């Protein structure tokens, strides 16, 4: 067992976290996850493979971040079998660490343990990266040797998982902010078109967009996108843009009386 040097641990994590968080604003979310997994293999003693099991918006699980297809295969197998340490860590209701000393003697997930042994994987550390209400999933660290993770490795891995959660949550938040900015911009463009066409002020153009959304049973942003596409088509001398698909609703929505 290695002696834990708190100062060394702090330096490693600070250096990795600073680099990772700085890149959150530069890279797409999948690239951020891949960099996190590569950094875990580099900085956590005993780790030979790393990946992330992510909870998607529909509640399903998917594998991300690893450059080794074996990790994606193991993650997919756990989802298929509905058992395994990564499934437990990603779906738990509390912050959890799952430690497997040796899959050869592991009894909690018999089918997955046998499959991991057949693929040459013997040890694993899996960390829920945040409480369940905001959790993006689990960070999974694999070893081909049994008893690969001593106390120092577990401490570094746990602290690294915390930094991973910050970076992943930041990437997802930035992705959401990008969507919000795009929505804001397209609505602003649509308002400008309506203001010019109908000599409306900003408030009047927005109210017309809202009324059009209600009358057509379409999302406001979809009406705005269609309107801006139509304006571009007209400017280019093409025909009208295709109408967007309506949202399913409980019934036919009444149109507001014409003025």
Residue pairs with C-beta under 8 A, 6 or more apart in sequence:
1 150
1 151
1 152
2 45
2 150
2 152
2 153
3 152
4 151
4 152
4 155
9 155
9 156
9 159
12 43
12 156
13 43
13 156
13 159
13 160
13 163
16 39
16 43
16 160
16 163
17 163
17 166
17 167
19 39
20 32
20 35
20 36
20 39
20 163
20 164
20 167
21 163
21 166
21 167
21 170
23 31
23 32
23 35
24 32
24 167
24 170
24 171
24 174
25 174
27 35
27 171
29 168
29 171
29 172
29 175
30 64
30 65
32 167
32 168
32 171
33 52
33 54
33 64
33 65
33 168
33 171
34 64
34 65
34 66
34 67
36 52
36 65
36 139
36 164
36 167
36 168
37 50
37 51
37 52
37 65
37 66
37 67
38 50
38 67
39 160
40 47
40 50
40 139
40 141
40 157
40 160
40 164
41 47
41 48
41 49
41 50
43 156
43 160
44 141
44 153
44 156
44 157
44 160
45 149
45 150
45 152
45 153
45 156
46 123
46 143
46 145
46 148
46 149
46 150
46 153
47 125
47 141
47 142
47 143
47 148
47 153
47 157
48 142
48 143
48 144
49 66
49 68
49 70
49 71
49 121
49 141
49 142
49 143
49 144
50 65
50 66
50 71
50 139
50 140
50 141
50 142
51 63
51 64
51 65
51 66
51 68
51 71
51 72
51 74
51 75
51 140
51 142
52 63
52 64
52 65
52 66
52 136
52 137
52 138
52 139
52 140
52 164
52 168
53 61
53 62
53 63
53 64
53 75
53 78
53 79
53 86
53 87
53 89
53 90
53 126
53 137
53 138
53 140
54 61
54 62
54 63
54 64
54 90
54 136
54 137
55 61
55 90
55 91
55 135
55 136
55 137
56 62
60 79
61 75
61 78
61 79
61 87
61 90
61 91
61 137
62 75
62 79
63 71
63 72
63 75
63 76
66 72
70 119
70 121
71 140
71 142
73 119
74 84
74 86
74 115
74 116
74 119
74 121
74 142
75 86
75 140
77 84
77 112
77 115
78 84
78 85
78 86
78 87
78 109
78 112
79 87
81 109
81 111
81 112
81 115
83 109
83 111
83 112
84 109
84 112
85 98
85 100
85 108
85 109
85 112
85 124
85 126
85 140
86 98
86 124
86 126
86 138
86 140
88 96
88 98
88 126
89 96
89 97
89 98
89 126
89 127
89 128
89 138
89 140
90 128
90 135
90 137
90 138
92 128
92 132
93 132
94 128
94 131
94 132
95 128
95 130
95 131
96 127
96 128
97 125
97 126
97 127
97 128
97 154
97 158
98 124
98 125
98 126
98 127
99 124
99 125
99 149
99 154
100 106
100 113
100 123
100 124
100 125
101 123
101 146
101 147
102 122
102 123
102 146
102 147
103 113
103 116
103 117
103 121
103 122
103 123
103 124
103 146
104 113
104 117
104 122
104 146
106 113
107 113
116 122
116 124
120 144
121 142
121 143
121 144
122 143
122 144
122 145
122 146
122 148
123 142
123 143
123 144
123 145
123 146
123 147
123 148
123 149
124 140
124 141
124 142
124 143
125 140
125 141
125 149
125 153
125 154
125 157
126 138
126 139
126 140
126 141
127 138
127 139
127 140
127 157
127 158
127 161
128 135
128 137
128 138
129 135
129 136
129 137
129 138
129 139
129 161
129 162
129 164
129 165
129 168
130 136
130 165
130 169
134 169
136 165
136 168
136 169
136 172
137 168
139 160
139 161
139 164
139 165
141 149
141 157
143 149
149 157
183 221
186 221
186 224
186 225
186 228
187 206
187 209
187 220
187 221
187 224
189 224
189 228
190 205
190 209
190 223
190 224
190 225
190 227
190 228
191 202
191 205
191 206
191 209
191 224
192 205
193 227
193 228
193 231
194 200
194 205
194 208
194 209
194 227
195 201
195 202
195 204
195 205
198 204
198 205
198 208
200 208
209 220
209 223
209 224
209 227
210 220
211 256
212 218
212 223
213 219
213 220
213 222
213 223
214 253
214 256
215 253
215 255
215 256
216 223
216 246
217 246
217 247
217 249
217 253
218 226
218 244
218 246
218 247
219 247
222 244
223 244
225 244
226 241
226 243
226 244
229 241
230 240
230 241
232 241
233 239
233 240
233 241
234 240
